[in-house]
Amino acid sequence: MPTSCPLHPHAGLHMIPPEEEERLAELFDKLDLNKDGRIDVQELSVALQSMGVPTFAGQAERVVEKADLAQDGGVDFAEFAQYVIEHEKNLMLHFKCMDANADGQIDEGEIVSSLKTLGIHIDKAEAKRLLKRMDKDGSLSIDWNEWRNYLMFHPGTDIHGIINFWRHTTFVDVGEDIGIPEEFSENEILQGIWWRHLVSGAAAGAVSRTCTAPLDRLKVLLQVGMKYNVAESHTLQPTKGGVLQVHATKSNNLGIVSGMRHMLQEGGVRSLWRGNGINIIKIAPESAIKFMAYEQLKRLIHSDRNRDLTIGERFVAGSTAGVISQTAIYPMEVLKTRLALRRTGQYSSILDAAIKIHKHEGAKCFYKGYVPNLLGIIPYAGIDLAIYETLKRMYLTRHSQVEDPGVLVLLACGTCSSTCGQLASYPLALVRTRLQAQGTMAAGSTQETSMVGMFRSIIQTEGVTGLYRGIAPNFMKVAPAVGISYVVYEHVRRYLGVTMT
């Protein structure tokens, strides 16, 4: 039996075998980047990333806080060794609980059964992916060393926090606000990860929407039966009866190129971004309200917080949260449409537009199109979620040797599911936009005031294809919006210290 030696002159009664001290000393040396015999938060954060250790926001701070017994802002070798030894004892307890047959290995079946007892239901395919994240020797099982090395710097001792540590969600903003909110564990909420994700998402949405704003405004113009009175414009020449019609119908065949030309002629290059300001401003309140509502609805749907939501429960909670957030910020949606359709010089600012619209049309006008907007949440959110999960599962089933789908696959799944969701809900979105635009039409134009009446009018005058006016620029903006939002999100996320597995 090996002799014991003290960890450090001031390590007190802590004694460990020499080979264990050597292992800890080697690890400490990797983390002590400036070789001053102490590890601070910055060193630990950089070292863990360079070592490829999976981390999360605030992890380095929490590890140093727990290990720094002297509370001097740094961790010396004695403190580090004591922390690791105590932490490994807790990890060993969890390992033994998951190792049901006590053979020193955790396999797929044990992962499934262990998580089931915690209220987390997964299939063997998902268990295999989780297993491969720790399985470094390809044995299709996890031994103690692999378990310990993977979770060495996870500061929590709660098994639910450890399980959630394996999970990761990718953010994509395609300019639509009616999807299912991002899922956060209790641990992530307590650590403040949720607001960092919301800030990252807001920044990503702002940049991607700004970059694709011309296509978004073109979509609105093509959707709406908009007629500019040329007598009030110095940049347009009269066509039929002094009125320029700038939406696609069977008679004018206005398309993407001609639509862009009309916008440039009427207001110049800056006019391509009309309505973008309010579109960015509404991101923050909409996301915050949706997140808070979603968290409260999750608690109402199931009282057992340790159990994951099923897809059906996520759909119900997400759709309801979307209804609540859309109800709260819907006047901004109406303002966005009105500002996108405004003539040059019609409004001087967002506030000016709100005041003038309220003065001439009253408060009720800020909820025009509200019903089709809410009805559109159900097909969009449901199809988006169902197709995303289906595509991801199909990929993982056909590529069973892959432990994680990867960023490109998840982005492709997200793009496809979002596109399908938009396709299903687009007729409702078009009717919503036309109802929102009422009040901007030229004098003498007929206006349907109800959702049913608007549907009937479109089908009678333009046919079924009229329900999909403007869908081309809408689809054109999906790919760039996905790419831009992901890149911005990742950069802001890293800047805020949200490092994912």
Salt bridges, closest charged atoms under 4 A:
GLU20 OE2 - ARG23 NH2 2.40
ASP29 OD1 - LYS35 NZ 3.15
ASP72 OD2 - ARG38 NH1 3.01
ASP76 OD2 - HIS10 NE2 2.80
GLU86 OE2 - LYS89 NZ 3.46
GLU88 OE2 - ARG23 NH2 2.99
GLU88 OE2 - ARG148 NE 3.92
ASP123 OD2 - ARG393 NH1 2.52
ASP158 OD1 - HIS160 ND1 3.73
ASP173 OD2 - ARG209 NH2 3.29
ASP177 OD1 - ARG209 NH2 2.51
ASP177 OD2 - LYS282 NZ 2.28
GLU182 OE2 - HIS197 ND1 3.66
GLU183 OE2 - LYS298 NZ 3.25
GLU183 OE1 - ARG314 NE 3.88
GLU186 OE2 - ARG299 NH2 3.63
ASP216 OD1 - LYS219 NZ 3.32
ASP216 OD2 - LYS336 NZ 3.16
ASP216 OD1 - LYS477 NZ 2.76
GLU232 OE1 - ARG343 NH2 2.68
GLU266 OE1 - ARG274 NH1 2.90
GLU286 OE2 - LYS290 NZ 3.49
GLU295 OE2 - LYS298 NZ 3.33
ASP308 OD1 - ARG167 NH1 3.54
GLU313 OE1 - ARG307 NH1 3.25
GLU333 OE2 - LYS282 NZ 3.09
ASP352 OD2 - LYS356 NZ 3.32
GLU361 OE2 - ARG338 NH1 2.75
GLU361 OE1 - LYS368 NZ 3.18
GLU389 OE2 - ARG314 NH1 3.34
GLU389 OE1 - LYS392 NZ 3.99
ASP404 OD1 - ARG133 NH2 2.83
GLU462 OE2 - ARG434 NH1 3.06
GLU462 OE1 - ARG469 NE 3.16
GLU490 OE1 - ARG493 NH2 2.22
GLU490 OE1 - ARG494 NH2 3.72
